[in-house]
Amino acid sequence: MFENWSQKATSADEAVRAVRSGMRLFVHGAAATPTPLLDALARRTDLENVTIYHLHTSGPAPFAAPEHEGRFLSVSLFTGPPLRSAVQDGRADFMPVFLSDIPSLFESGLIPIDVAFLQLSPPDRHGYCTLGTSVDAALAASHTAKTVVAEINQQMPRTHGNTLVPFARVSAFIATDRPLHAHDAVDVGQVEDQIGAHVARLVPDGATLQMGIGAIPDAVLRRLGDKSDLGVHTEMFSDGVMALIRNGNVTNRLKHVHKGRTVTSFVSGSTALFDFVHDNPFIEFHPCDRTNDTAIIRRNDRVVAINSALEVDLSGQVCADSIGHRIYSGIGGQMDFIRGAALSAGGVPVIALPSTAARGTVSRIVPSLKPGAGVVTTRGHVHWVATEYGAVNLFGRSLRDRAELLISIAHPDMRGDLTSAYREIRHIDLSRPS
């Protein structure tokens, strides 16, 4: 019945005619960004006041170009590189929100979605497509949007879990056969490797892992080859997890929730990763209001949550979404998992970051956060903080204790200035015995 599905495909320019002025549009993100539909949308010269909601997108973001100001307003729920300049210049906007809360924005009607642009795998013999590499908030958008417009891509992996979109739900679609947006693994330098070593020592056998993408998570994962019966319950993962699964380090045997399955909300990485998750029953994709629900996260024991930061102040406040007033990323799932891990039996919430930025000239451990910096993880929620100089646990520690611990893992060249700054702020000389 669905063997000839592609015969109903239309052109991208025809498919995006479903969007009209004043509408609210959701755009699928990460590797699932439906680039041909976005290109066609940008070619529309008859639209104005279209609001576009999305998480991190891959590839160009033509709708955010200066010439489209007033026609399209991008609202990032997590700001990726293509949108940073537009947000900074005021042509686009950013919404601070926990990843776990985003689906409810659509399902409650607080943000009604008129049209959803999705990238889907081809329909199976039962008439179901899947959301492929990114379920996150896209499932809620697919349920609540008045109209679904899709790119159905032959190269989109067919994924397991709560990923289904009925082909009958799609009002218009284009048929493509193109590679997904892929990201090669970043180089792990000496600093990241040292951080990875400190964090890996905090990971016990039987831990359930949450990690992101980048050099530090990769460095940690590379050092877990001697661990056994690891589990994965995360909002996303990249290539580094594949080796642990193939080597038998990840079994998910000891998990209480989704036992025996690696659980994620989306993946981002190489073409090899996309091939790995294709029709892989060991990998389950679920929406981010499930993967990031603290009530679910805490049910697994020994949850080790590894998250990054842009800077941490001497009281333990963690900024992860902005550099001062400049929006850099978003809240994402950091707080969901930091809190969930803290509530887990034997859990280990970790914030990991290099001690410096700007080629070693600026300390990431600071007396005070920059004006405008967003506190993603509060000092009441923070536990472990790791740099290349060590890992310290701030939980249950006073302001003075925290300052001493954080200065001990700051870059040695910065410790004197941090000690002097703390003396001015708290009128306490840390060089003297307490």
C-alpha positions in Angstrom: 0.0 0.0 0.0 2.8 2.4 0.8 5.4 1.1 -1.7 4.7 4.0 -4.0 4.7 6.7 -1.4 7.2 8.9 -3.2 4.9 9.4 -6.1 2.9 11.8 -4.0 5.9 14.0 -3.4 5.9 17.6 -4.5 8.6 20.3 -4.9 10.0 22.2 -1.9 8.5 25.4 -3.2 5.1 23.8 -3.4 5.4 22.2 0.0 6.1 25.4 1.9 3.0 27.1 0.5 1.3 25.8 3.7 3.0 28.6 5.6 1.2 31.9 5.6 1.9 35.3 7.1 1.4 35.5 10.8 1.8 31.8 11.4 3.9 30.0 14.0 6.3 27.4 12.5 8.3 24.6 14.2 11.5 23.4 12.6 13.1 20.0 13.3 16.7 20.4 14.5 20.2 18.9 14.8 21.0 16.3 12.1 17.3 16.3 11.2 17.2 19.9 10.1 15.0 19.9 6.9 17.4 22.2 4.9 15.6 22.0 1.5 12.4 23.2 3.1 14.2 26.1 4.9 15.8 27.1 1.6 12.4 27.1 -0.1 10.9 29.1 2.8 13.6 31.7 2.4 12.7 32.1 -1.3 9.2 33.2 -0.3 8.9 37.0 -0.8 5.2 37.1 0.1 5.5 36.3 3.8 5.7 38.5 6.9 5.6 38.1 10.6 6.3 34.3 10.6 7.6 33.1 14.0 10.0 30.1 13.8 10.5 28.0 16.9 13.4 25.5 16.9 16.2 24.0 19.0 19.8 23.8 17.7 19.7 23.5 13.9 22.5 22.3 11.6 23.6 23.8 8.4 22.7 27.4 7.3 19.8 29.3 8.7 18.7 31.4 5.7 15.5 32.6 7.5 17.7 34.5 9.9 19.6 36.5 7.3 19.5 40.3 7.6 17.4 40.7 4.5 14.6 38.7 6.1 14.2 40.8 9.2 10.5 41.5 9.7 9.5 38.6 7.6 10.8 35.7 9.8 11.5 35.9 13.5 13.6 33.0 14.8 13.0 32.0 18.4 15.7 29.6 19.5 14.8 27.3 22.3 18.6 26.4 22.3 20.8 28.6 20.2 23.3 27.0 17.9 26.1 28.6 15.9 23.9 29.6 12.9 21.7 31.8 15.1 24.2 33.4 17.5 24.9 36.5 15.4 21.2 37.0 14.6 20.3 36.8 18.3 23.1 39.2 19.2 22.1 41.7 16.5 18.4 41.6 17.5 17.1 40.0 14.4 16.3 36.8 16.3 15.3 35.9 19.8 16.1 33.3 22.4 13.8 31.6 25.0 15.4 30.4 28.2 13.7 27.0 29.0 14.5 23.6 30.4 14.6 21.0 27.6 12.2 18.9 29.7 9.6 21.7 29.5 9.6 22.4 25.8 7.1 19.7 24.6 4.5 21.1 27.1 4.8 24.5 25.5 3.2 23.0 22.4 1.0 20.5 24.0 -0.6 23.0 26.4 -1.3 25.5 23.6 0.9 28.1 25.2 2.8 28.1 21.9 0.3 26.9 19.3 2.1 25.5 16.2 0.4 26.1 12.8 3.0 24.3 10.7 5.7 21.8 11.6 8.7 21.3 9.2 10.0 17.7 9.9 12.6 15.4 8.4 11.3 11.8 8.4 12.4 8.3 7.5 10.4 6.7 4.7 7.1 5.1 5.7 7.2 1.3 6.5 4.6 -1.2 5.2 2.3 -0.1 8.0 2.3 3.5 7.0 4.6 4.9 9.7 7.5 7.2 9.3 9.9 7.9 12.2 11.5 11.1 13.4 14.9 9.5 12.9 17.8 11.1 14.7 15.8 13.8 16.7 12.7 13.1 18.7 13.3 15.8 21.4 10.4 18.3 21.0 9.6 17.3 17.4 7.2 14.6 18.5 5.0 17.1 20.4 5.2 19.4 17.4 4.1 16.6 15.1 1.1 15.9 17.4 -0.1 19.5 17.8 0.7 21.3 14.6 -2.3 22.0 12.4 -0.2 21.1 9.4 2.8 18.8 9.0 5.2 19.4 6.1 8.0 17.0 5.7 11.2 16.1 4.0 11.1 12.3 3.7 14.7 11.3 3.2 15.9 7.9 2.1 19.0 8.4 4.3 17.2 9.3 7.5 17.6 6.3 9.9 14.6 4.5 11.0 14.7 4.6 14.8 13.1 2.7 17.6 11.2 4.0 20.7 8.6 6.7 20.7 9.4 8.1 17.2 6.5 7.3 15.0 4.7 9.8 12.7 1.9 8.4 10.6 2.4 9.0 6.9 -1.3 10.1 6.8 -0.4 12.9 9.2 1.8 14.6 6.5 0.0 17.1 4.4 2.8 17.8 1.9 6.3 16.4 1.5 9.4 16.4 -0.6 11.3 13.2 -1.3 15.1 13.4 -1.0 18.1 11.1 -0.8 20.8 13.2 0.8 23.3 12.8 3.6 22.2 14.1 7.0 24.1 17.0 8.6 27.1 15.2 10.2 29.8 16.4 12.6 33.2 14.8 12.8 34.6 14.1 16.2 36.6 17.0 17.7 40.2 16.6 18.6 40.8 15.8 22.3 43.7 17.9 23.5 45.9 17.5 26.6 43.6 19.7 28.7 40.5 17.8 27.7 42.2 14.5 28.3 43.2 15.5 31.8 39.7 16.6 32.5 38.5 13.3 31.2 40.8 11.4 33.5 39.5 13.2 36.6 35.8 12.7 35.6 36.3 9.1 34.6 37.5 8.3 38.2 34.1 9.4 39.4 32.3 6.8 37.2 31.6 3.5 39.1 30.8 0.2 37.4 27.1 0.0 36.8 26.7 3.8 36.3 24.0 5.3 34.1 25.6 7.9 31.9 24.4 11.3 30.6 26.8 13.3 28.4 26.8 15.8 25.6 28.9 16.3 22.6 32.4 17.7 22.4 36.0 17.0 23.4 35.4 16.7 27.1 32.6 14.0 26.9 34.7 12.2 24.3 37.7 12.3 26.6 35.7 10.8 29.5 34.2 8.1 27.3 37.6 7.1 26.0 38.6 6.3 29.6 35.7 4.1 30.5 37.0 1.0 28.7 37.7 -0.7 32.0 34.1 -0.2 33.3 31.4 -2.8 33.3 27.6 -2.9 33.1 27.3 0.8 32.2 23.9 2.2 31.2 23.0 5.2 29.0 20.0 7.4 29.7 20.7 10.8 28.2 19.2 13.6 26.2 21.8 13.1 23.4 24.9 11.2 22.5 27.6 11.2 19.8 30.1 8.7 18.4 31.9 8.1 21.7 29.1 5.9 23.0 29.3 3.5 20.0 32.7 2.1 21.0 31.5 1.4 24.6 28.4 -0.4 23.3 30.4 -2.5 20.8 33.0 -3.3 23.4 30.4 -4.5 25.8 31.0 -1.8 28.5 27.4 -0.6 28.0 24.8 -3.3 28.7 22.1 -1.3 30.4 21.6 -4.4 32.5 21.4 -2.7 35.9 19.0 0.2 34.9 15.6 0.3 36.4 14.0 2.4 33.7 14.3 1.2 30.1 16.3 -1.8 31.3 18.5 -3.3 28.6 18.1 -0.3 26.3 20.3 2.8 25.5 17.9 5.7 25.8 18.3 9.1 24.2 16.3 12.0 22.7 18.5 12.8 19.8 21.9 12.0 18.4 24.5 14.2 16.6 27.7 13.0 15.1 29.1 11.1 12.1 27.5 9.2 9.3 28.8 6.1 11.1 26.7 7.0 14.1 23.6 7.4 11.9 24.2 4.0 10.4 24.6 2.6 13.9 21.2 3.8 15.2 19.4 2.8 12.0 16.9 0.0 12.9 18.9 -0.7 16.1 16.5 -2.1 18.7 19.2 -1.6 21.4 18.8 2.2 21.0 15.5 3.9 21.9 14.6 7.5 21.2 12.1 9.2 23.4 10.8 12.8 23.6 12.8 15.1 25.9 10.0 15.5 28.5 10.7 11.8 29.2 14.5 11.5 28.9 14.9 14.7 30.9 12.2 14.1 33.5 14.0 14.2 36.9 11.4 11.7 38.4 12.5 9.2 35.7 16.2 10.0 35.8 16.5 9.5 39.6 15.0 6.0 39.3 18.2 4.7 37.8 21.0 4.2 40.3 24.5 5.8 40.0 23.5 8.4 37.4 26.6 10.2 36.3 25.7 13.4 34.6 28.5 15.2 32.7 27.8 18.8 31.6 29.8 21.7 30.5 30.0 25.4 31.5 31.4 28.7 30.2 32.3 29.9 33.6 31.8 29.1 37.3 31.9 31.8 40.0 33.5 31.2 43.4 30.2 30.5 45.0 29.4 27.7 42.5 27.0 29.5 40.2 27.3 27.9 36.7 26.9 29.9 33.5 26.4 27.7 30.5 24.2 29.6 28.1 25.8 33.0 27.6 29.0 35.0 27.6 27.8 38.0 29.5 24.7 39.2 27.6 25.7 37.4 24.4 23.6 34.3 24.0 25.8 31.3 23.2 23.7 28.2 23.6 20.8 27.5 26.0 19.7 26.0 29.2 19.1 22.7 27.5 19.1 19.7 29.8 21.8 20.6 32.2 19.6 21.4 35.1 17.3 18.4 34.4 20.3 16.0 34.7 22.3 17.7 37.4 19.2 17.5 39.6 18.2 14.1 38.4 21.7 12.7 39.1 21.8 14.3 42.6 18.5 12.6 43.4 19.7 9.2 42.1 21.1 6.7 44.6 24.9 7.0 44.3 24.5 9.7 41.6 27.3 12.0 40.6 26.4 15.4 39.0 29.5 16.9 37.3 30.2 20.2 35.7 33.4 19.9 33.6 35.3 22.8 31.9 38.8 23.9 31.0 40.3 26.2 33.6 40.9 29.0 31.1 39.6 30.4 27.8 41.0 32.7 25.1 44.2 30.6 24.8 44.9 30.6 28.5 44.5 34.4 29.1 41.1 34.3 30.8 40.0 32.2 33.8 36.8 30.3 33.5 36.6 30.2 37.3 35.8 33.7 38.2 35.0 35.8 41.3 31.7 36.9 39.9 29.8 36.0 36.7 29.9 38.5 33.9 27.0 41.0 33.9 24.1 39.4 31.9 25.4 35.9 32.4 22.7 33.3 32.8 22.8 31.0 35.8 21.9 27.7 34.4 22.9 25.6 37.4 22.4 27.4 40.7 25.0 27.1 43.5 22.4 25.2 45.5 22.3 22.5 42.8 26.0 22.2 41.9 28.0 19.2 43.2 31.2 18.2 41.4 33.2 20.7 39.3 36.2 19.4 37.3 39.0 21.1 35.4 42.3 19.8 34.2 43.6 20.5 37.7 41.2 18.2 39.5 37.7 17.6 40.6 36.0 19.0 43.7 32.7 18.5 45.4 30.9 21.7 46.5 27.8 20.0 47.9 27.4 20.8 51.6 30.2 23.3 51.6 30.2 26.9 52.8 31.0 29.9 50.6 34.5 29.9 52.0 35.0 26.2 51.4 33.7 26.5 47.9 36.1 29.3 47.1 39.0 27.4 48.4 38.1 24.3 46.5 37.4 26.1 43.2 40.6 28.1 43.4 42.5 24.8 43.9 41.4 23.6 40.5 41.8 27.0 38.7 44.8 27.6 36.6 47.8 28.2 38.8 48.5 31.6 37.2 45.0 32.8 38.1 44.8 31.6 41.7 46.5 34.6 43.3 44.1 37.0 41.6 41.1 34.9 42.6 42.3 34.8 46.2 42.6 38.6 46.2 39.2 39.1 44.7 37.6 36.8 47.2 39.2 38.8 50.0 37.6 42.0 48.6 34.2 40.3 48.2 33.9 38.4 51.5 36.5 40.1 53.6 38.1 36.7 54.2 41.8 36.1 53.6 42.0 32.5 52.3 45.8 32.5 52.8 45.3 32.4 56.5 44.1 29.3 58.4 40.4 29.4 59.2 
